[in-house]
Amino acid sequence: MGRLPLLIALLLPLAAMAQAPTPSLDVTVSGESGSGGEGVATVSGKISLPPGWTLSIHTLTIRYAKDGGATTLNALIPINQPDFKTKINLKRGSYKVWGVIDVKDAAGKEQQISSKPSNVNIP
C-alpha cells in the first residue's frame, strides 16, 4: 500500500512535463508571377510562445530552397509582434519555404524552433 503514493508522486511531475506547452512557428506562403522571369513570394505567419517563453533574437529567418537545389536564400525579418508578413522577389520555379527563430524557455534555456516546410510555385 505504501508504494502507490510513491508511484503517484513520481508520475505526476512526468505527466505535467509531457503536457507542457511548446512554442510554435506557423508559416503560410503564396506565389504570384511577375515580369522578366521573376515573381513574388508572400510569406506570413505567427509565432506562438507559452507563458514564460521569450524570443532570444527578434529576427525571424525565412529560408527559400529551390527544388533540386542545394543552397538556400535567407531573408531576415525583424519581429516586434507575433504576426508577420513579408514579400521577396524570386526567379520562376518551385521552392520549399520555412521559418526559423531562436527562443528562450522559462528557465532561460535557448532553443531554435522552425516551421514545417511549405511549397510555393512562382509561375
trRosetta pair geometry for C-beta under 8 A, 3 or more apart (Angstrom, degrees):
i j d omega theta_ij theta_ji phi_ij phi_ji
1 4 6.3 -42 -166 13 43 112
2 5 6.8 -53 -164 34 44 102
2 6 6.9 38 147 -12 68 113
3 6 5.5 -64 -153 44 41 113
3 7 5.9 43 152 -25 75 107
4 7 5.7 -53 -143 35 30 112
4 8 6.4 29 158 -17 64 106
5 8 5.6 -54 -145 39 33 112
5 9 6.2 37 154 -22 66 106
6 9 5.6 -53 -147 36 31 114
6 10 6.5 27 154 -16 63 106
7 10 5.9 -59 -151 37 31 109
7 11 6.2 20 156 -14 66 113
8 11 5.9 -62 -139 41 30 106
8 12 6.3 39 163 -32 66 104
9 12 6.4 -43 -142 20 24 113
10 13 7.3 -67 -170 34 31 98
10 14 7.1 20 147 -9 64 116
11 14 5.5 -64 -153 43 42 114
11 15 6.0 43 154 -24 76 106
12 15 5.8 -54 -145 35 30 110
12 16 6.5 30 157 -19 64 105
13 16 5.6 -53 -146 36 35 112
13 17 6.4 35 155 -19 67 104
14 17 5.8 -54 -148 36 32 110
14 18 6.4 33 154 -22 64 106
15 18 5.7 -53 -147 34 32 113
15 19 6.6 13 159 -4 64 111
16 19 6.2 -70 -149 46 29 99
16 20 6.8 56 148 -57 63 87
17 20 5.5 -23 -153 -16 38 119
20 50 7.5 79 167 173 77 176
21 50 3.7 147 95 -96 119 132
21 51 7.9 78 54 21 136 72
22 50 6.9 1 -55 -23 4 126
23 47 7.3 -3 -176 -177 106 83
23 48 6.4 170 -156 91 59 63
23 49 5.0 -4 -114 -111 105 61
23 50 6.4 -111 -68 1 65 82
23 53 5.5 -161 -67 156 115 163
23 103 5.2 8 18 80 174 174
23 111 7.7 157 37 82 128 124
23 113 5.2 -118 98 -49 112 162
24 47 7.6 174 90 -154 51 44
24 48 4.7 6 54 53 91 107
24 113 7.0 -146 -122 172 21 143
25 45 6.8 48 176 145 70 139
25 46 7.9 -173 -148 91 43 44
25 47 5.5 -9 -107 -109 76 74
25 48 7.8 -158 -71 25 34 71
25 60 7.9 158 -145 -136 130 115
25 99 5.2 -130 155 90 130 115
25 100 7.7 141 84 -103 170 21
25 101 6.1 151 -91 24 143 109
25 113 5.2 147 -10 120 114 109
25 114 6.3 -79 58 -171 135 16
25 115 4.4 -101 108 -63 95 84
26 45 4.9 -174 97 -158 61 102
26 46 5.2 5 54 52 104 81
26 48 7.4 37 -4 -6 104 107
26 115 6.1 123 -121 -126 17 115
27 43 6.1 -15 -165 -167 104 101
27 44 7.6 150 -152 83 57 32
27 45 4.1 -49 -99 -68 48 148
27 62 7.5 148 -135 -122 142 97
27 97 6.8 -134 138 123 135 97
27 98 6.3 153 48 -140 152 44
27 99 4.6 155 -64 -4 138 114
27 115 4.0 95 5 131 109 173
27 116 7.6 -161 44 55 94 60
27 118 6.0 -137 104 -3 97 127
28 43 7.4 159 82 -152 44 52
28 44 5.6 -18 62 66 91 80
28 45 6.0 156 12 -78 67 80
28 118 6.6 137 -134 -100 35 168
29 41 6.0 -4 -170 -176 108 101
29 42 6.8 159 -153 82 56 51
29 43 4.9 -15 -101 -100 88 74
29 44 7.9 164 -84 22 43 60
29 97 4.6 77 -53 70 165 148
29 118 4.8 154 23 99 110 134
29 119 7.9 -162 72 86 122 18
29 120 4.5 -83 125 -60 119 129
30 41 7.3 163 83 -154 37 56
30 42 5.1 -10 59 57 87 100
30 120 6.6 165 -142 -128 10 114
31 39 5.7 61 179 124 96 134
31 40 7.0 165 -151 86 57 46
31 41 5.1 -25 -98 -100 83 71
31 42 7.5 -176 -82 17 33 72
31 90 7.6 -62 -129 53 114 126
31 95 7.9 132 -74 34 138 109
31 120 4.4 128 -35 172 115 104
31 121 5.5 -155 56 77 145 42
31 122 4.5 -119 -170 -84 135 59
31 123 7.1 140 121 -5 113 73
32 39 5.7 -170 93 -172 43 108
32 40 5.3 -7 58 57 91 91
32 42 7.5 29 1 -10 103 107
32 122 7.8 -9 59 -134 23 70
32 123 7.7 -37 -166 32 28 98
33 39 4.6 -70 -123 -102 31 118
33 92 7.8 23 -126 -104 86 96
33 122 6.9 125 -95 179 55 65
33 123 4.3 -57 -69 77 110 93
34 38 4.8 -30 68 98 125 76
34 39 4.4 173 1 -106 88 42
34 40 5.9 96 -53 -22 118 83
34 89 7.0 -24 3 -135 164 96
35 38 7.0 -2 72 52 38 84
37 91 6.1 -3 139 -150 94 82
37 92 5.1 -90 -171 -7 67 115
38 89 5.4 18 171 -178 129 102
38 90 6.6 162 -155 86 81 31
38 91 5.6 -59 -102 -104 73 43
38 92 6.7 -112 -89 -36 24 71
38 122 7.4 -35 -171 162 42 135
39 89 7.3 165 87 -149 26 63
39 90 6.2 -25 66 65 74 79
39 92 6.4 86 -6 -90 106 62
39 122 3.7 178 54 -165 127 100
39 123 6.4 93 -69 49 155 54
40 87 5.3 -3 -174 -171 112 112
40 88 7.1 152 -153 76 65 32
40 89 5.9 -41 -96 -97 67 57
40 90 7.4 129 -118 20 19 79
40 122 7.6 148 36 -126 22 109
41 64 7.0 137 57 -107 164 133
41 87 6.9 158 81 -153 46 59
41 88 5.4 -16 58 60 95 84
41 90 5.3 32 -12 0 113 128
41 95 6.9 -47 -87 56 151 144
41 97 6.8 177 174 -79 142 150
41 120 5.4 93 -129 123 112 157
41 122 6.4 -71 -59 -74 91 110
42 85 7.0 -2 -176 -169 94 92
42 86 7.5 173 -151 90 54 38
42 87 5.0 -23 -99 -99 71 84
43 62 5.3 125 92 -140 169 149
43 75 7.9 153 33 65 143 140
43 84 8.0 -3 115 113 87 99
43 85 7.2 170 92 -148 50 46
43 86 5.4 -10 61 61 94 84
43 87 7.6 170 19 -87 70 34
43 88 7.5 9 2 7 110 102
43 97 6.2 -142 -97 165 122 141
43 99 7.5 144 170 -63 134 110
44 83 7.5 3 -175 -176 93 86
44 84 6.6 -175 -146 96 55 55
44 85 4.1 -3 -104 -103 96 84
44 86 7.7 162 -79 18 56 53
45 83 7.5 -174 100 -146 35 55
45 84 6.0 -8 59 57 72 89
45 99 6.4 -139 51 -5 159 153
45 115 6.8 -64 -146 -89 161 152
46 82 5.3 31 -161 145 81 95
46 83 5.2 -23 -100 -97 83 64
46 84 7.5 168 -86 17 35 73
47 55 7.4 40 141 -81 156 112
47 60 7.5 -141 -56 -89 129 126
47 79 6.9 36 2 -163 145 148
47 82 4.8 -133 60 -148 75 73
47 84 7.5 43 -13 -6 98 112
47 101 6.5 -34 -110 53 134 158
48 82 6.7 61 -79 -160 46 131
49 53 4.0 -143 -175 91 103 114
49 54 6.8 87 177 -86 158 20
49 55 7.3 -109 -63 -50 150 70
49 82 7.6 -138 6 -106 91 113
49 103 6.5 -174 -111 -144 113 135
50 53 5.1 79 57 1 70 122
51 106 7.7 28 114 -83 64 120
52 105 7.1 18 121 173 102 57
52 106 3.1 0 154 -96 130 106
53 103 5.7 14 179 171 109 120
53 104 6.6 168 -156 85 62 53
53 105 5.6 -34 -104 -123 88 41
53 106 6.4 -61 -62 -50 57 68
54 103 6.8 164 87 -160 36 75
54 104 5.1 -7 60 55 85 101
55 58 5.4 87 116 -86 141 62
55 79 6.6 -162 -127 90 165 128
55 101 6.7 -47 -137 162 100 121
55 102 7.2 89 -171 87 66 64
55 103 5.8 -58 -113 -108 42 70
55 104 7.6 37 116 13 8 83
56 102 3.8 -60 53 122 126 106
56 103 5.8 -159 -13 -106 91 10
56 104 5.1 116 -74 -36 87 92
56 110 5.3 52 -87 -126 149 106
57 101 7.2 -149 69 -163 86 77
57 102 5.0 54 20 52 99 115
58 78 6.2 29 128 -162 95 71
58 79 4.9 -141 -173 64 71 80
58 80 6.7 48 -175 -79 130 50
59 76 5.3 -7 -176 -170 115 99
59 77 6.8 143 -161 69 60 43
59 78 5.9 -35 -101 -100 71 49
59 79 6.6 -172 -87 8 16 91
59 101 7.5 178 91 -125 45 89
60 76 7.4 148 75 -158 45 48
60 77 4.4 -25 64 65 97 102
60 78 7.9 -158 19 -67 79 1
60 79 5.1 85 -23 -47 103 122
60 84 6.2 -152 26 19 157 177
60 99 5.7 -13 180 -163 109 115
60 100 7.5 146 -166 71 63 42
60 101 4.9 -39 -112 -78 71 115
61 74 5.4 -21 -164 -163 104 108
61 75 7.3 143 -159 72 51 46
61 76 5.9 -23 -100 -100 68 65
61 77 7.6 180 -82 19 19 81
61 99 6.8 146 81 -158 52 60
61 100 4.6 -20 65 62 106 94
61 101 6.9 171 20 -74 74 58
62 74 7.1 145 73 -157 47 53
62 75 4.5 -15 59 60 101 100
62 77 6.1 49 -13 -14 108 121
62 86 6.7 -159 -4 66 154 134
62 88 7.6 -173 94 -15 133 140
62 97 6.6 0 -180 -169 96 97
62 98 7.6 176 -152 92 57 29
62 99 5.3 -30 -100 -98 66 80
63 72 4.5 -13 -166 -175 101 139
63 73 7.4 143 -158 72 51 45
63 74 5.5 -20 -100 -100 71 75
63 97 6.9 166 84 -148 54 49
63 98 5.6 -12 56 62 100 75
63 99 7.4 171 13 -93 77 27
63 100 6.6 36 -16 -2 115 110
64 72 6.2 139 66 -163 44 76
64 73 4.4 -20 62 59 105 97
64 74 7.7 -166 21 -74 74 30
64 75 7.3 48 -11 -9 108 102
64 88 7.1 -133 -35 88 148 146
64 90 6.5 -135 178 -100 156 133
64 95 5.0 -14 -166 -174 90 138
64 96 7.6 148 -156 75 43 48
64 97 5.5 -8 -102 -101 68 84
65 69 6.0 -162 -178 74 73 103
65 71 7.3 -179 -127 97 80 34
65 72 4.7 -46 -77 -98 85 83
65 73 7.8 179 -74 18 39 68
65 95 6.4 141 70 -160 40 77
65 96 4.8 -17 62 57 99 97
65 97 7.8 -173 23 -73 68 40
66 69 3.9 61 68 -1 92 135
66 91 8.0 -6 -97 66 134 103
66 93 5.4 11 -144 122 107 144
66 94 7.3 104 -159 79 63 52
66 95 5.5 -48 -98 -100 47 79
67 93 6.8 -157 31 165 92 103
67 94 4.4 10 -6 88 131 102
67 95 6.8 -126 -24 -88 76 26
67 96 6.8 108 -76 -23 70 90
73 88 7.8 167 122 154 127 149
73 90 7.6 173 55 -110 155 99
75 86 6.5 175 134 128 140 146
75 88 5.4 -118 -74 -73 150 143
77 84 5.9 93 142 -176 140 141
77 86 5.1 -115 -105 -44 129 150
79 84 6.0 -60 -111 -74 90 131
79 101 7.2 13 -5 -124 156 143
81 84 7.6 163 75 -64 77 70
90 93 7.3 -103 145 49 110 91
90 95 6.5 -56 -178 -35 161 149
90 122 5.0 -157 88 -48 109 162
91 122 7.1 131 105 90 30 144
92 122 5.3 -143 -126 106 38 97
92 123 6.8 -22 -138 144 96 18
93 121 7.7 -120 128 -147 28 60
93 122 5.9 14 46 51 48 100
94 119 6.5 -4 -175 -171 100 102
94 120 7.3 167 -153 87 57 42
94 121 5.0 -23 -101 -103 78 76
94 122 7.7 -167 -79 21 30 69
95 119 7.2 157 84 -153 45 56
95 120 5.3 -16 62 62 94 88
95 121 7.8 171 20 -87 70 30
95 122 7.0 36 -3 -10 112 104
96 117 4.8 -3 -177 -174 105 125
96 118 7.3 148 -159 74 57 35
96 119 5.9 -34 -101 -96 61 67
97 117 6.8 135 65 -158 35 70
97 118 5.2 -31 65 66 91 87
97 119 7.5 149 17 -103 83 17
97 120 5.6 18 -5 3 128 117
98 114 5.8 39 154 175 120 106
98 115 5.0 -167 -158 71 80 88
98 116 6.9 -125 -118 114 111 19
98 117 4.4 -61 -58 -96 118 63
98 118 6.9 145 -77 13 65 71
99 114 6.5 173 90 -152 50 63
99 115 4.5 51 43 4 88 119
100 112 6.1 7 -172 178 99 108
100 113 7.4 171 -147 88 53 42
100 114 4.6 -17 -97 -100 76 93
100 115 7.8 -115 -60 10 46 74
101 112 7.2 171 88 -152 28 68
101 113 6.2 -16 63 60 76 85
101 114 7.9 151 17 -88 58 49
102 110 5.9 -3 -175 -168 107 106
102 111 7.2 161 -153 85 62 36
102 112 5.3 -39 -97 -98 67 73
103 110 7.3 154 84 -150 36 59
103 111 5.7 -22 66 65 84 85
103 112 7.6 140 19 -108 73 24
103 113 5.8 10 8 -1 122 113
104 108 5.6 -14 -175 -144 120 36
104 109 6.7 146 -154 68 69 32
104 110 5.4 -38 -94 -91 75 61
104 111 7.6 146 -101 18 27 74
105 108 7.1 -49 69 18 66 17
105 109 5.0 -3 36 55 109 89
105 111 6.6 52 -34 -1 98 118
115 118 7.6 -22 127 -17 121 98
